[in-house]
Amino acid sequence: MNRKSRSSVEMNDPNSRPAIGGPAVDLAEYDTILLGFPIWWYVEPRIVDTFLESYDFTGKTMIPFATSGGSGIEKAEHSLQTHCPKAVWKKGKLLNHTDAAKWAKTL
């Protein structure tokens, strides 16, 4: 509820694209990418949008997973597909009380 918090400032501006720190990632060797994030305001944080718009995911399989204090992952799944339509999106998973490593081994 803090209007000056990072989540409030970024999520109030749909065009916000926070910079990604660190070196660029070479995704050429990956066919499947697990994309994890917290749900902010029913969708992924804007920095995830920065990531999706910074690389070419054409034909790559994307599997989203998230944590949330009360929201589902459905709106985030739709948003992710909008920002990265050339990827092959699989059904996402909310992992609030699930062992993420154990879940990933089932894929």
ChimeraX commands (.cxc) that place a marker at each C-alpha (Angstrom):
marker #1 position 0.00,0.00,0.00 radius 0.5
marker #1 position 3.06,2.26,0.09 radius 0.5
marker #1 position 2.79,4.44,-3.03 radius 0.5
marker #1 position 6.56,5.06,-2.94 radius 0.5
marker #1 position 7.53,1.40,-2.84 radius 0.5
marker #1 position 9.35,-0.11,-5.80 radius 0.5
marker #1 position 6.42,-2.33,-6.71 radius 0.5
marker #1 position 3.95,0.58,-6.62 radius 0.5
marker #1 position 6.15,2.94,-8.64 radius 0.5
marker #1 position 7.00,0.36,-11.32 radius 0.5
marker #1 position 3.56,-1.23,-11.56 radius 0.5
marker #1 position 1.80,2.14,-11.87 radius 0.5
marker #1 position 3.71,2.65,-15.14 radius 0.5
marker #1 position 3.08,-0.12,-17.70 radius 0.5
marker #1 position 6.03,1.18,-19.74 radius 0.5
marker #1 position 8.50,0.92,-16.85 radius 0.5
marker #1 position 11.42,-1.31,-17.78 radius 0.5
marker #1 position 13.99,-1.48,-14.97 radius 0.5
marker #1 position 17.52,-2.23,-16.12 radius 0.5
marker #1 position 18.93,-5.71,-15.67 radius 0.5
marker #1 position 22.22,-5.76,-13.79 radius 0.5
marker #1 position 25.10,-8.00,-14.74 radius 0.5
marker #1 position 26.29,-9.35,-18.06 radius 0.5
marker #1 position 24.00,-10.51,-20.85 radius 0.5
marker #1 position 23.01,-14.17,-20.82 radius 0.5
marker #1 position 23.68,-16.49,-23.78 radius 0.5
marker #1 position 20.43,-18.39,-24.24 radius 0.5
marker #1 position 21.46,-20.18,-27.44 radius 0.5
marker #1 position 22.16,-23.48,-25.67 radius 0.5
marker #1 position 18.79,-23.58,-23.91 radius 0.5
marker #1 position 15.60,-25.03,-25.39 radius 0.5
marker #1 position 13.53,-24.82,-22.19 radius 0.5
marker #1 position 13.58,-21.94,-19.72 radius 0.5
marker #1 position 11.99,-21.94,-16.27 radius 0.5
marker #1 position 10.95,-18.36,-15.52 radius 0.5
marker #1 position 10.43,-17.64,-11.83 radius 0.5
marker #1 position 9.14,-14.46,-10.20 radius 0.5
marker #1 position 6.91,-13.07,-7.44 radius 0.5
marker #1 position 3.43,-11.90,-8.44 radius 0.5
marker #1 position 3.14,-8.11,-8.14 radius 0.5
marker #1 position -0.31,-6.64,-8.67 radius 0.5
marker #1 position -1.58,-9.86,-10.31 radius 0.5
marker #1 position 1.27,-10.03,-12.88 radius 0.5
marker #1 position 5.04,-10.38,-13.13 radius 0.5
marker #1 position 7.31,-7.51,-12.01 radius 0.5
marker #1 position 8.33,-5.11,-14.80 radius 0.5
marker #1 position 11.93,-6.33,-14.73 radius 0.5
marker #1 position 10.65,-9.68,-16.02 radius 0.5
marker #1 position 9.15,-7.77,-18.96 radius 0.5
marker #1 position 12.58,-6.16,-19.50 radius 0.5
marker #1 position 14.11,-9.65,-19.63 radius 0.5
marker #1 position 11.50,-11.03,-22.04 radius 0.5
marker #1 position 11.84,-8.05,-24.37 radius 0.5
marker #1 position 15.66,-8.14,-24.30 radius 0.5
marker #1 position 16.18,-11.60,-25.80 radius 0.5
marker #1 position 14.88,-13.65,-28.70 radius 0.5
marker #1 position 12.85,-16.55,-27.28 radius 0.5
marker #1 position 11.44,-17.66,-30.64 radius 0.5
marker #1 position 10.62,-21.36,-30.44 radius 0.5
marker #1 position 11.95,-21.77,-26.91 radius 0.5
marker #1 position 9.73,-23.51,-24.36 radius 0.5
marker #1 position 8.95,-21.20,-21.44 radius 0.5
marker #1 position 7.57,-22.53,-18.16 radius 0.5
marker #1 position 6.60,-19.82,-15.67 radius 0.5
marker #1 position 6.43,-20.33,-11.91 radius 0.5
marker #1 position 5.69,-17.79,-9.24 radius 0.5
marker #1 position 5.03,-17.04,-5.60 radius 0.5
marker #1 position 2.18,-14.85,-4.41 radius 0.5
marker #1 position 0.61,-13.59,-1.24 radius 0.5
marker #1 position -2.87,-14.13,-2.62 radius 0.5
marker #1 position -3.04,-13.88,-6.41 radius 0.5
marker #1 position -3.13,-16.71,-8.92 radius 0.5
marker #1 position -0.73,-17.00,-11.84 radius 0.5
marker #1 position -3.33,-16.76,-14.62 radius 0.5
marker #1 position -3.07,-13.01,-15.31 radius 0.5
marker #1 position 0.71,-13.24,-15.26 radius 0.5
marker #1 position 0.62,-16.07,-17.81 radius 0.5
marker #1 position -1.42,-13.92,-20.17 radius 0.5
marker #1 position 0.88,-10.94,-19.65 radius 0.5
marker #1 position 4.02,-13.01,-20.24 radius 0.5
marker #1 position 2.64,-14.32,-23.53 radius 0.5
marker #1 position 1.82,-10.76,-24.61 radius 0.5
marker #1 position 5.40,-9.62,-23.96 radius 0.5
marker #1 position 6.97,-12.68,-25.57 radius 0.5
marker #1 position 4.58,-14.11,-28.18 radius 0.5
marker #1 position 7.11,-16.11,-30.21 radius 0.5
marker #1 position 7.96,-18.47,-27.35 radius 0.5
marker #1 position 6.13,-21.73,-26.70 radius 0.5
marker #1 position 4.44,-21.16,-23.35 radius 0.5
marker #1 position 3.54,-24.03,-21.04 radius 0.5
marker #1 position 1.09,-23.84,-18.15 radius 0.5
marker #1 position 2.50,-21.93,-15.20 radius 0.5
marker #1 position 2.63,-23.04,-11.59 radius 0.5
marker #1 position 2.14,-21.15,-8.35 radius 0.5
marker #1 position 4.71,-22.49,-5.87 radius 0.5
marker #1 position 3.82,-20.85,-2.57 radius 0.5
marker #1 position 4.24,-23.92,-0.40 radius 0.5
marker #1 position 5.92,-26.25,-2.85 radius 0.5
marker #1 position 9.56,-27.30,-3.10 radius 0.5
marker #1 position 10.58,-25.64,-6.39 radius 0.5
marker #1 position 13.47,-28.07,-6.99 radius 0.5
marker #1 position 11.21,-31.06,-6.47 radius 0.5
marker #1 position 8.60,-29.57,-8.82 radius 0.5
marker #1 position 11.22,-28.82,-11.50 radius 0.5
marker #1 position 12.31,-32.47,-11.49 radius 0.5
marker #1 position 8.78,-33.46,-12.56 radius 0.5
marker #1 position 9.00,-31.49,-15.80 radius 0.5
marker link #1:1,2 radius 0.2
marker link #1:2,3 radius 0.2
marker link #1:3,4 radius 0.2
marker link #1:4,5 radius 0.2
marker link #1:5,6 radius 0.2
marker link #1:6,7 radius 0.2
marker link #1:7,8 radius 0.2
marker link #1:8,9 radius 0.2
marker link #1:9,10 radius 0.2
marker link #1:10,11 radius 0.2
marker link #1:11,12 radius 0.2
marker link #1:12,13 radius 0.2
marker link #1:13,14 radius 0.2
marker link #1:14,15 radius 0.2
marker link #1:15,16 radius 0.2
marker link #1:16,17 radius 0.2
marker link #1:17,18 radius 0.2
marker link #1:18,19 radius 0.2
marker link #1:19,20 radius 0.2
marker link #1:20,21 radius 0.2
marker link #1:21,22 radius 0.2
marker link #1:22,23 radius 0.2
marker link #1:23,24 radius 0.2
marker link #1:24,25 radius 0.2
marker link #1:25,26 radius 0.2
marker link #1:26,27 radius 0.2
marker link #1:27,28 radius 0.2
marker link #1:28,29 radius 0.2
marker link #1:29,30 radius 0.2
marker link #1:30,31 radius 0.2
marker link #1:31,32 radius 0.2
marker link #1:32,33 radius 0.2
marker link #1:33,34 radius 0.2
marker link #1:34,35 radius 0.2
marker link #1:35,36 radius 0.2
marker link #1:36,37 radius 0.2
marker link #1:37,38 radius 0.2
marker link #1:38,39 radius 0.2
marker link #1:39,40 radius 0.2
marker link #1:40,41 radius 0.2
marker link #1:41,42 radius 0.2
marker link #1:42,43 radius 0.2
marker link #1:43,44 radius 0.2
marker link #1:44,45 radius 0.2
marker link #1:45,46 radius 0.2
marker link #1:46,47 radius 0.2
marker link #1:47,48 radius 0.2
marker link #1:48,49 radius 0.2
marker link #1:49,50 radius 0.2
marker link #1:50,51 radius 0.2
marker link #1:51,52 radius 0.2
marker link #1:52,53 radius 0.2
marker link #1:53,54 radius 0.2
marker link #1:54,55 radius 0.2
marker link #1:55,56 radius 0.2
marker link #1:56,57 radius 0.2
marker link #1:57,58 radius 0.2
marker link #1:58,59 radius 0.2
marker link #1:59,60 radius 0.2
marker link #1:60,61 radius 0.2
marker link #1:61,62 radius 0.2
marker link #1:62,63 radius 0.2
marker link #1:63,64 radius 0.2
marker link #1:64,65 radius 0.2
marker link #1:65,66 radius 0.2
marker link #1:66,67 radius 0.2
marker link #1:67,68 radius 0.2
marker link #1:68,69 radius 0.2
marker link #1:69,70 radius 0.2
marker link #1:70,71 radius 0.2
marker link #1:71,72 radius 0.2
marker link #1:72,73 radius 0.2
marker link #1:73,74 radius 0.2
marker link #1:74,75 radius 0.2
marker link #1:75,76 radius 0.2
marker link #1:76,77 radius 0.2
marker link #1:77,78 radius 0.2
marker link #1:78,79 radius 0.2
marker link #1:79,80 radius 0.2
marker link #1:80,81 radius 0.2
marker link #1:81,82 radius 0.2
marker link #1:82,83 radius 0.2
marker link #1:83,84 radius 0.2
marker link #1:84,85 radius 0.2
marker link #1:85,86 radius 0.2
marker link #1:86,87 radius 0.2
marker link #1:87,88 radius 0.2
marker link #1:88,89 radius 0.2
marker link #1:89,90 radius 0.2
marker link #1:90,91 radius 0.2
marker link #1:91,92 radius 0.2
marker link #1:92,93 radius 0.2
marker link #1:93,94 radius 0.2
marker link #1:94,95 radius 0.2
marker link #1:95,96 radius 0.2
marker link #1:96,97 radius 0.2
marker link #1:97,98 radius 0.2
marker link #1:98,99 radius 0.2
marker link #1:99,100 radius 0.2
marker link #1:100,101 radius 0.2
marker link #1:101,102 radius 0.2
marker link #1:102,103 radius 0.2
marker link #1:103,104 radius 0.2
marker link #1:104,105 radius 0.2
marker link #1:105,106 radius 0.2
marker link #1:106,107 radius 0.2
view
